Structures are given as C-alpha cells and as structure tokens.
Amino acid sequence: MKLDDLNPDGLRITINWDNMDVGSSFFLPCINTDKGKKQLKSVAKMKNWEFKLQICVENQKLGLRVWRTM
C-alpha cells in the first residue's frame, strides 16, 4: 500500500492524485466516513492541498464526495 492510498473500510482504494486538479472531485465509497476523513486530511497535508468533504449517498452507496479546493 502506498502512503497516499486510502482504506477507510479495510479495502485499499487507489486514487490517481496526479490527475486531481483544483475543482475536480471524486466519490470515496465507505461506511467509516470518520476514518475516510482522517485519511484524506493526512493526504492533504502530505500534498499541501485542501479538500472539501461531504458525506453523501451516490448510486445507493454511502461515502464521501471529495473536492480539491487548493
């Protein structure tokens, strides 16, 4: 597992961070949204970025919608 991979529910999720521009977003499906937020905060700190997070349901799956804001 790489340092910037996510695993809020125990399954590794790899995000293509290189394609993440300011204003782009992705959906992180997860039940443990608190752990997902914590992991995203760690990635943001590593990359010197900022994210806006929103808990939501998409395609009947709970998770986080994540926008890169800086």
Beta strands, then each sheet from edge to edge (+ up, - down):
strand 1: 25-29
strand 2: 51-58
strand 3: 61-68
sheet 1: 1+ 3- 2+
end
